[in-house]
Amino acid sequence: MNLSMAVVDDSGKVKHSLAGYKSVRIQENHIIAVTDKRNNEMYIDLYSGHLYTGKPKVVRLGDVQLLEVDGIYYSRTRELYKSRKSTSGTNILTCGHYVRIVDYFSPPRCRQVNEDDATWGYDCVCLFAGDHDTYYHYCGMLTGGDIVIVDNAGKYYLVENASKAKRYIACEHPQTAEEDFDGVIQRLKSEAMKRLTERKMEERQNDERKHRARLDELKAAVPFRSGLKWGLQLDRRVVVPPIYRNIKSPVGCYCAVEGNPNQWGIIMVDGKVVIETRYTDVEINENGTARLTIIPGKIKTVNLRKQ
Protein backbone atom coordinates (compact mmCIF):
# COMPACT_ATOMS: atom_id res chain seq x y z
CA MET A 1 0.00 0.00 0.00
CA ASN A 2 1.29 3.49 -0.91
CA LEU A 3 1.45 5.56 2.28
CA SER A 4 2.94 8.69 0.65
CA MET A 5 1.58 11.97 1.97
CA ALA A 6 0.34 14.91 -0.06
CA VAL A 7 -1.42 18.24 0.27
CA VAL A 8 -4.80 18.29 -1.46
CA ASP A 9 -7.34 21.05 -2.11
CA ASP A 10 -10.98 20.94 -0.99
CA SER A 11 -11.86 18.89 -4.12
CA GLY A 12 -9.25 16.25 -3.38
CA LYS A 13 -6.81 17.33 -6.10
CA VAL A 14 -3.14 16.88 -5.16
CA LYS A 15 -1.44 20.27 -4.87
CA HIS A 16 1.88 19.24 -3.30
CA SER A 17 3.38 15.77 -3.09
CA LEU A 18 5.09 15.04 0.21
CA ALA A 19 6.69 11.78 -0.84
CA GLY A 20 10.00 11.20 0.94
CA TYR A 21 9.06 12.93 4.16
CA LYS A 22 8.31 11.00 7.31
CA SER A 23 6.29 13.67 9.14
CA VAL A 24 4.35 16.81 8.43
CA ARG A 25 3.18 19.59 10.74
CA ILE A 26 0.79 22.31 9.64
CA GLN A 27 1.96 25.84 10.50
CA GLU A 28 0.18 29.17 10.35
CA ASN A 29 -0.06 31.29 7.18
CA HIS A 30 -0.21 28.39 4.69
CA ILE A 31 3.19 26.98 5.62
CA ILE A 32 3.94 23.37 6.55
CA ALA A 33 6.95 21.92 8.33
CA VAL A 34 8.27 18.63 6.95
CA THR A 35 10.88 16.23 8.34
CA ASP A 36 12.91 13.99 6.01
CA LYS A 37 14.32 10.57 6.81
CA ARG A 38 17.51 12.16 8.20
CA ASN A 39 15.44 14.20 10.65
CA ASN A 40 16.15 17.47 8.85
CA GLU A 41 13.25 19.91 9.27
CA MET A 42 12.30 22.10 6.31
CA TYR A 43 9.39 24.31 5.38
CA ILE A 44 7.13 24.44 2.35
CA ASP A 45 5.17 27.53 1.30
CA LEU A 46 1.81 26.15 0.15
CA TYR A 47 1.16 29.27 -1.95
CA SER A 48 4.31 29.02 -4.03
CA GLY A 49 5.33 25.39 -3.48
CA HIS A 50 8.91 26.42 -2.65
CA LEU A 51 11.00 24.65 -0.03
CA TYR A 52 13.02 26.50 2.64
CA THR A 53 15.65 25.04 4.94
CA GLY A 54 15.10 27.83 7.49
CA LYS A 55 11.81 28.74 9.08
CA PRO A 56 10.20 31.58 7.10
CA LYS A 57 8.94 34.70 8.79
CA VAL A 58 5.80 36.18 7.22
CA VAL A 59 6.20 39.88 6.43
CA ARG A 60 2.98 41.80 5.74
CA LEU A 61 3.21 44.93 3.62
CA GLY A 62 -0.28 46.29 3.15
CA ASP A 63 -2.30 43.41 1.67
CA VAL A 64 0.81 41.66 0.32
CA GLN A 65 2.76 38.94 2.09
CA LEU A 66 6.47 38.15 1.71
CA LEU A 67 8.57 35.51 3.38
CA GLU A 68 11.83 36.41 5.07
CA VAL A 69 14.52 33.79 5.50
CA ASP A 70 18.09 34.64 6.60
CA GLY A 71 17.80 38.28 5.57
CA ILE A 72 16.31 37.53 2.14
CA TYR A 73 12.77 38.42 1.07
CA TYR A 74 10.97 35.82 -1.06
CA SER A 75 7.73 36.31 -2.99
CA ARG A 76 4.90 33.86 -2.32
CA THR A 77 4.60 33.14 -6.05
CA ARG A 78 5.31 30.01 -8.08
CA GLU A 79 7.65 32.05 -10.26
CA LEU A 80 9.92 33.07 -7.41
CA TYR A 81 11.36 36.52 -6.80
CA LYS A 82 13.87 37.18 -4.05
CA SER A 83 15.50 40.35 -2.79
CA ARG A 84 17.99 41.07 -0.05
CA LYS A 85 16.34 42.85 2.85
CA SER A 86 17.22 46.55 3.00
CA THR A 87 18.30 47.76 6.43
CA SER A 88 16.48 51.06 5.84
CA GLY A 89 13.45 49.60 4.03
CA THR A 90 13.59 52.44 1.48
CA ASN A 91 13.61 50.06 -1.47
CA ILE A 92 10.04 48.86 -0.79
CA LEU A 93 6.97 51.00 -1.43
CA THR A 94 3.71 49.72 0.05
CA CYS A 95 0.70 50.58 -2.12
CA GLY A 96 -2.15 48.71 -0.41
CA HIS A 97 -2.99 45.83 -2.75
CA TYR A 98 0.52 45.72 -4.21
CA VAL A 99 4.12 46.52 -3.32
CA ARG A 100 6.90 47.93 -5.45
CA ILE A 101 10.42 46.69 -4.77
CA VAL A 102 13.26 48.74 -6.23
CA ASP A 103 16.12 46.43 -7.20
CA TYR A 104 19.22 48.63 -7.29
CA PHE A 105 21.36 45.69 -8.40
CA SER A 106 19.33 44.81 -11.49
CA PRO A 107 19.07 46.85 -14.74
CA PRO A 108 15.64 47.86 -16.13
CA ARG A 109 13.68 44.92 -17.54
CA CYS A 110 10.85 46.71 -19.38
CA ARG A 111 9.83 49.81 -21.25
CA GLN A 112 8.46 52.75 -19.30
CA VAL A 113 5.14 54.58 -19.54
CA ASN A 114 6.76 57.97 -18.97
CA GLU A 115 9.90 58.99 -20.85
CA ASP A 116 11.49 60.56 -17.77
CA ASP A 117 11.35 57.20 -15.97
CA ALA A 118 13.28 55.54 -18.80
CA THR A 119 16.46 57.10 -17.41
CA TRP A 120 16.25 54.93 -14.28
CA GLY A 121 19.19 52.59 -14.06
CA TYR A 122 17.50 49.86 -12.05
CA ASP A 123 14.59 47.47 -12.10
CA CYS A 124 11.36 47.80 -10.13
CA VAL A 125 9.29 44.70 -9.29
CA CYS A 126 5.60 44.51 -8.35
CA LEU A 127 3.93 41.88 -6.18
CA PHE A 128 0.15 41.76 -5.89
CA ALA A 129 -2.08 40.52 -3.10
CA GLY A 130 -3.71 37.22 -4.01
CA ASP A 131 -1.53 36.65 -7.09
CA HIS A 132 0.54 33.55 -6.37
CA ASP A 133 1.52 32.84 -9.97
CA THR A 134 4.30 35.32 -10.71
CA TYR A 135 5.84 38.71 -10.08
CA TYR A 136 5.83 41.68 -12.47
CA HIS A 137 8.04 44.54 -13.56
CA TYR A 138 6.77 48.07 -12.98
CA CYS A 139 6.43 50.18 -16.14
CA GLY A 140 4.94 53.34 -14.69
CA MET A 141 1.80 55.11 -13.53
CA LEU A 142 -0.88 56.85 -15.57
CA THR A 143 -2.71 60.01 -14.54
CA GLY A 144 -5.30 58.92 -11.98
CA GLY A 145 -3.24 56.15 -10.36
CA ASP A 146 -3.63 53.21 -12.77
CA ILE A 147 -0.32 51.39 -13.31
CA VAL A 148 1.20 49.38 -16.16
CA ILE A 149 3.16 46.19 -15.46
CA VAL A 150 4.74 43.43 -17.51
CA ASP A 151 5.30 39.75 -16.71
CA ASN A 152 8.41 37.76 -17.52
CA ALA A 153 6.85 36.58 -20.78
CA GLY A 154 6.62 40.12 -22.12
CA LYS A 155 2.87 40.59 -21.64
CA TYR A 156 1.81 44.06 -20.46
CA TYR A 157 -1.16 44.65 -18.17
CA LEU A 158 -3.10 47.63 -16.88
CA VAL A 159 -3.99 47.50 -13.18
CA GLU A 160 -6.83 49.85 -12.35
CA ASN A 161 -6.43 51.80 -9.14
CA ALA A 162 -10.15 51.78 -8.28
CA SER A 163 -11.08 48.16 -8.99
CA LYS A 164 -7.58 46.65 -8.57
CA ALA A 165 -8.41 44.55 -11.65
CA LYS A 166 -5.60 43.46 -14.02
CA ARG A 167 -6.25 43.67 -17.77
CA TYR A 168 -4.01 42.56 -20.65
CA ILE A 169 -3.19 45.46 -22.98
CA ALA A 170 -0.06 44.72 -25.06
CA CYS A 171 2.94 42.48 -25.58
CA GLU A 172 6.62 42.84 -26.33
CA HIS A 173 6.29 41.23 -29.76
CA PRO A 174 2.85 42.35 -31.03
CA GLN A 175 1.06 40.51 -33.79
CA THR A 176 -1.44 43.34 -34.33
CA ALA A 177 -1.46 47.13 -33.92
CA GLU A 178 -3.87 46.73 -30.99
CA GLU A 179 -1.08 45.01 -29.02
CA ASP A 180 1.65 47.56 -29.76
CA PHE A 181 2.97 49.04 -26.51
CA ASP A 182 3.58 52.59 -27.74
CA GLY A 183 0.17 52.91 -29.39
CA VAL A 184 -1.67 51.43 -26.42
CA ILE A 185 0.12 53.65 -23.90
CA GLN A 186 -0.62 56.78 -25.93
CA ARG A 187 -4.32 55.89 -25.98
CA LEU A 188 -4.38 55.07 -22.26
CA LYS A 189 -2.69 58.37 -21.42
CA SER A 190 -5.30 60.30 -23.39
CA GLU A 191 -8.15 58.40 -21.75
CA ALA A 192 -6.68 58.89 -18.28
CA MET A 193 -6.26 62.64 -18.82
CA LYS A 194 -9.84 62.91 -20.08
CA ARG A 195 -11.15 61.08 -17.00
CA LEU A 196 -9.09 63.33 -14.72
CA THR A 197 -10.44 66.47 -16.41
CA GLU A 198 -14.02 65.21 -16.13
CA ARG A 199 -13.52 64.25 -12.49
CA LYS A 200 -12.04 67.64 -11.59
CA MET A 201 -14.93 69.38 -13.34
CA GLU A 202 -17.46 67.24 -11.47
CA GLU A 203 -15.70 67.92 -8.15
CA ARG A 204 -15.64 71.65 -8.87
CA GLN A 205 -19.36 71.62 -9.71
CA ASN A 206 -20.12 69.69 -6.51
CA ASP A 207 -18.07 72.19 -4.49
CA GLU A 208 -19.92 75.08 -6.11
CA ARG A 209 -23.31 73.49 -5.35
CA LYS A 210 -22.32 72.98 -1.71
CA HIS A 211 -21.04 76.55 -1.49
CA ARG A 212 -24.26 77.98 -2.95
CA ALA A 213 -26.34 75.89 -0.55
CA ARG A 214 -24.31 77.17 2.41
CA LEU A 215 -24.64 80.78 1.22
CA ASP A 216 -28.42 80.34 0.92
CA GLU A 217 -28.52 79.21 4.56
CA LEU A 218 -26.47 82.22 5.67
CA LYS A 219 -28.58 84.88 3.91
CA ALA A 220 -30.54 85.30 7.13
CA ALA A 221 -27.41 86.25 9.10
CA VAL A 222 -27.51 89.57 10.97
CA PRO A 223 -24.78 91.98 12.10
CA PHE A 224 -23.66 91.77 15.73
CA ARG A 225 -21.22 93.78 17.78
CA SER A 226 -18.49 92.54 20.08
CA GLY A 227 -16.57 95.31 21.76
CA LEU A 228 -15.77 97.84 19.05
CA LYS A 229 -15.93 95.37 16.16
CA TRP A 230 -18.73 93.93 14.05
CA GLY A 231 -19.40 90.53 12.51
CA LEU A 232 -22.29 88.33 11.36
CA GLN A 233 -24.20 85.73 13.31
CA LEU A 234 -27.01 83.32 12.56
CA ASP A 235 -29.14 82.00 15.41
CA ARG A 236 -26.46 83.25 17.83
CA ARG A 237 -23.83 81.27 15.95
CA VAL A 238 -20.90 83.36 14.67
CA VAL A 239 -20.48 82.97 10.90
CA VAL A 240 -18.18 85.99 10.33
CA PRO A 241 -16.00 86.92 13.33
CA PRO A 242 -16.16 90.52 14.63
CA ILE A 243 -13.16 92.01 12.81
CA TYR A 244 -14.76 94.97 11.01
CA ARG A 245 -15.26 98.58 12.10
CA ASN A 246 -18.79 98.46 10.68
CA ILE A 247 -21.00 96.05 8.77
CA LYS A 248 -24.32 96.37 6.96
CA SER A 249 -27.14 93.85 6.70
CA PRO A 250 -26.64 91.29 3.89
CA VAL A 251 -28.15 91.86 0.47
CA GLY A 252 -28.58 88.38 -0.95
CA CYS A 253 -25.26 86.56 -0.50
CA TYR A 254 -23.21 89.75 -0.12
CA CYS A 255 -22.51 92.13 2.70
CA ALA A 256 -20.84 95.59 2.86
CA VAL A 257 -18.12 95.96 5.50
CA GLU A 258 -15.90 98.81 6.70
CA GLY A 259 -12.31 98.02 7.59
CA ASN A 260 -10.87 101.41 8.46
CA PRO A 261 -12.75 104.73 8.58
CA ASN A 262 -14.34 105.41 5.17
CA GLN A 263 -12.78 102.28 3.65
CA TRP A 264 -15.58 99.97 2.55
CA GLY A 265 -15.53 96.64 0.78
CA ILE A 266 -17.77 93.63 0.19
CA ILE A 267 -17.69 90.09 1.58
CA MET A 268 -19.87 87.05 1.06
CA VAL A 269 -22.00 86.05 4.01
CA ASP A 270 -19.54 83.22 4.76
CA GLY A 271 -16.71 85.73 5.17
CA LYS A 272 -15.00 85.39 1.79
CA VAL A 273 -13.65 88.77 0.64
CA VAL A 274 -15.05 89.85 -2.76
CA ILE A 275 -14.03 93.53 -2.84
CA GLU A 276 -11.16 94.83 -0.69
CA THR A 277 -12.00 97.59 1.83
CA ARG A 278 -10.65 100.63 -0.01
CA TYR A 279 -13.76 102.51 -1.26
CA THR A 280 -15.39 105.48 0.44
CA ASP A 281 -18.79 103.82 0.06
CA VAL A 282 -20.38 100.74 -1.51
CA GLU A 283 -23.96 99.99 -2.48
CA ILE A 284 -25.03 96.40 -3.20
CA ASN A 285 -27.97 95.79 -5.53
CA GLU A 286 -30.35 92.84 -5.50
CA ASN A 287 -29.29 91.87 -9.05
CA GLY A 288 -25.74 90.99 -7.92
CA THR A 289 -24.07 94.26 -8.97
CA ALA A 290 -22.51 96.88 -6.73
CA ARG A 291 -21.74 100.60 -7.00
CA LEU A 292 -18.29 101.43 -5.62
CA THR A 293 -17.51 105.05 -4.73
CA ILE A 294 -13.84 105.70 -5.41
CA ILE A 295 -14.06 109.38 -4.49
CA PRO A 296 -17.21 111.50 -4.18
CA GLY A 297 -18.63 111.82 -7.67
CA LYS A 298 -16.51 109.00 -9.14
CA ILE A 299 -18.36 105.67 -9.08
CA LYS A 300 -17.81 102.35 -10.82
CA THR A 301 -20.25 99.48 -11.13
CA VAL A 302 -19.10 95.85 -10.87
CA ASN A 303 -20.73 92.45 -11.28
CA LEU A 304 -20.05 90.67 -7.99
CA ARG A 305 -20.57 87.22 -9.52
CA LYS A 306 -17.52 87.78 -11.73
CA GLN A 307 -15.19 88.95 -8.98
C-alpha positions in Angstrom: 0.0 0.0 0.0 1.3 3.5 -0.9 1.5 5.6 2.3 2.9 8.7 0.6 1.6 12.0 2.0 0.3 14.9 -0.1 -1.4 18.2 0.3 -4.8 18.3 -1.5 -7.3 21.0 -2.1 -11.0 20.9 -1.0 -11.9 18.9 -4.1 -9.3 16.2 -3.4 -6.8 17.3 -6.1 -3.1 16.9 -5.2 -1.4 20.3 -4.9 1.9 19.2 -3.3 3.4 15.8 -3.1 5.1 15.0 0.2 6.7 11.8 -0.8 10.0 11.2 0.9 9.1 12.9 4.2 8.3 11.0 7.3 6.3 13.7 9.1 4.3 16.8 8.4 3.2 19.6 10.7 0.8 22.3 9.6 2.0 25.8 10.5 0.2 29.2 10.3 -0.1 31.3 7.2 -0.2 28.4 4.7 3.2 27.0 5.6 3.9 23.4 6.6 7.0 21.9 8.3 8.3 18.6 7.0 10.9 16.2 8.3 12.9 14.0 6.0 14.3 10.6 6.8 17.5 12.2 8.2 15.4 14.2 10.6 16.1 17.5 8.8 13.3 19.9 9.3 12.3 22.1 6.3 9.4 24.3 5.4 7.1 24.4 2.3 5.2 27.5 1.3 1.8 26.2 0.2 1.2 29.3 -2.0 4.3 29.0 -4.0 5.3 25.4 -3.5 8.9 26.4 -2.7 11.0 24.6 0.0 13.0 26.5 2.6 15.7 25.0 4.9 15.1 27.8 7.5 11.8 28.7 9.1 10.2 31.6 7.1 8.9 34.7 8.8 5.8 36.2 7.2 6.2 39.9 6.4 3.0 41.8 5.7 3.2 44.9 3.6 -0.3 46.3 3.2 -2.3 43.4 1.7 0.8 41.7 0.3 2.8 38.9 2.1 6.5 38.2 1.7 8.6 35.5 3.4 11.8 36.4 5.1 14.5 33.8 5.5 18.1 34.6 6.6 17.8 38.3 5.6 16.3 37.5 2.1 12.8 38.4 1.1 11.0 35.8 -1.1 7.7 36.3 -3.0 4.9 33.9 -2.3 4.6 33.1 -6.1 5.3 30.0 -8.1 7.7 32.1 -10.3 9.9 33.1 -7.4 11.4 36.5 -6.8 13.9 37.2 -4.0 15.5 40.3 -2.8 18.0 41.1 0.0 16.3 42.9 2.9 17.2 46.6 3.0 18.3 47.8 6.4 16.5 51.1 5.8 13.5 49.6 4.0 13.6 52.4 1.5 13.6 50.1 -1.5 10.0 48.9 -0.8 7.0 51.0 -1.4 3.7 49.7 0.1 0.7 50.6 -2.1 -2.1 48.7 -0.4 -3.0 45.8 -2.8 0.5 45.7 -4.2 4.1 46.5 -3.3 6.9 47.9 -5.5 10.4 46.7 -4.8 13.3 48.7 -6.2 16.1 46.4 -7.2 19.2 48.6 -7.3 21.4 45.7 -8.4 19.3 44.8 -11.5 19.1 46.8 -14.7 15.6 47.9 -16.1 13.7 44.9 -17.5 10.9 46.7 -19.4 9.8 49.8 -21.3 8.5 52.8 -19.3 5.1 54.6 -19.5 6.8 58.0 -19.0 9.9 59.0 -20.9 11.5 60.6 -17.8 11.4 57.2 -16.0 13.3 55.5 -18.8 16.5 57.1 -17.4 16.3 54.9 -14.3 19.2 52.6 -14.1 17.5 49.9 -12.1 14.6 47.5 -12.1 11.4 47.8 -10.1 9.3 44.7 -9.3 5.6 44.5 -8.4 3.9 41.9 -6.2 0.2 41.8 -5.9 -2.1 40.5 -3.1 -3.7 37.2 -4.0 -1.5 36.6 -7.1 0.5 33.5 -6.4 1.5 32.8 -10.0 4.3 35.3 -10.7 5.8 38.7 -10.1 5.8 41.7 -12.5 8.0 44.5 -13.6 6.8 48.1 -13.0 6.4 50.2 -16.1 4.9 53.3 -14.7 1.8 55.1 -13.5 -0.9 56.9 -15.6 -2.7 60.0 -14.5 -5.3 58.9 -12.0 -3.2 56.2 -10.4 -3.6 53.2 -12.8 -0.3 51.4 -13.3 1.2 49.4 -16.2 3.2 46.2 -15.5 4.7 43.4 -17.5 5.3 39.8 -16.7 8.4 37.8 -17.5 6.8 36.6 -20.8 6.6 40.1 -22.1 2.9 40.6 -21.6 1.8 44.1 -20.5 -1.2 44.6 -18.2 -3.1 47.6 -16.9 -4.0 47.5 -13.2 -6.8 49.9 -12.4 -6.4 51.8 -9.1 -10.1 51.8 -8.3 -11.1 48.2 -9.0 -7.6 46.6 -8.6 -8.4 44.6 -11.7 -5.6 43.5 -14.0 -6.3 43.7 -17.8 -4.0 42.6 -20.7 -3.2 45.5 -23.0 -0.1 44.7 -25.1 2.9 42.5 -25.6 6.6 42.8 -26.3 6.3 41.2 -29.8 2.9 42.4 -31.0 1.1 40.5 -33.8 -1.4 43.3 -34.3 -1.5 47.1 -33.9 -3.9 46.7 -31.0 -1.1 45.0 -29.0 1.7 47.6 -29.8 3.0 49.0 -26.5 3.6 52.6 -27.7 0.2 52.9 -29.4 -1.7 51.4 -26.4 0.1 53.7 -23.9 -0.6 56.8 -25.9 -4.3 55.9 -26.0 -4.4 55.1 -22.3 -2.7 58.4 -21.4 -5.3 60.3 -23.4 -8.2 58.4 -21.8 -6.7 58.9 -18.3 -6.3 62.6 -18.8 -9.8 62.9 -20.1 -11.1 61.1 -17.0 -9.1 63.3 -14.7 -10.4 66.5 -16.4 -14.0 65.2 -16.1 -13.5 64.2 -12.5 -12.0 67.6 -11.6 -14.9 69.4 -13.3 -17.5 67.2 -11.5 -15.7 67.9 -8.1 -15.6 71.7 -8.9 -19.4 71.6 -9.7 -20.1 69.7 -6.5 -18.1 72.2 -4.5 -19.9 75.1 -6.1 -23.3 73.5 -5.3 -22.3 73.0 -1.7 -21.0 76.5 -1.5 -24.3 78.0 -2.9 -26.3 75.9 -0.6 -24.3 77.2 2.4 -24.6 80.8 1.2 -28.4 80.3 0.9 -28.5 79.2 4.6 -26.5 82.2 5.7 -28.6 84.9 3.9 -30.5 85.3 7.1 -27.4 86.2 9.1 -27.5 89.6 11.0 -24.8 92.0 12.1 -23.7 91.8 15.7 -21.2 93.8 17.8 -18.5 92.5 20.1 -16.6 95.3 21.8 -15.8 97.8 19.0 -15.9 95.4 16.2 -18.7 93.9 14.0 -19.4 90.5 12.5 -22.3 88.3 11.4 -24.2 85.7 13.3 -27.0 83.3 12.6 -29.1 82.0 15.4 -26.5 83.2 17.8 -23.8 81.3 15.9 -20.9 83.4 14.7 -20.5 83.0 10.9 -18.2 86.0 10.3 -16.0 86.9 13.3 -16.2 90.5 14.6 -13.2 92.0 12.8 -14.8 95.0 11.0 -15.3 98.6 12.1 -18.8 98.5 10.7 -21.0 96.0 8.8 -24.3 96.4 7.0 -27.1 93.9 6.7 -26.6 91.3 3.9 -28.1 91.9 0.5 -28.6 88.4 -1.0 -25.3 86.6 -0.5 -23.2 89.7 -0.1 -22.5 92.1 2.7 -20.8 95.6 2.9 -18.1 96.0 5.5 -15.9 98.8 6.7 -12.3 98.0 7.6 -10.9 101.4 8.5 -12.7 104.7 8.6 -14.3 105.4 5.2 -12.8 102.3 3.6 -15.6 100.0 2.5 -15.5 96.6 0.8 -17.8 93.6 0.2 -17.7 90.1 1.6 -19.9 87.0 1.1 -22.0 86.1 4.0 -19.5 83.2 4.8 -16.7 85.7 5.2 -15.0 85.4 1.8 -13.6 88.8 0.6 -15.0 89.8 -2.8 -14.0 93.5 -2.8 -11.2 94.8 -0.7 -12.0 97.6 1.8 -10.7 100.6 0.0 -13.8 102.5 -1.3 -15.4 105.5 0.4 -18.8 103.8 0.1 -20.4 100.7 -1.5 -24.0 100.0 -2.5 -25.0 96.4 -3.2 -28.0 95.8 -5.5 -30.3 92.8 -5.5 -29.3 91.9 -9.1 -25.7 91.0 -7.9 -24.1 94.3 -9.0 -22.5 96.9 -6.7 -21.7 100.6 -7.0 -18.3 101.4 -5.6 -17.5 105.0 -4.7 -13.8 105.7 -5.4 -14.1 109.4 -4.5 -17.2 111.5 -4.2 -18.6 111.8 -7.7 -16.5 109.0 -9.1 -18.4 105.7 -9.1 -17.8 102.4 -10.8 -20.3 99.5 -11.1 -19.1 95.8 -10.9 -20.7 92.4 -11.3 -20.0 90.7 -8.0 -20.6 87.2 -9.5 -17.5 87.8 -11.7 -15.2 88.9 -9.0 
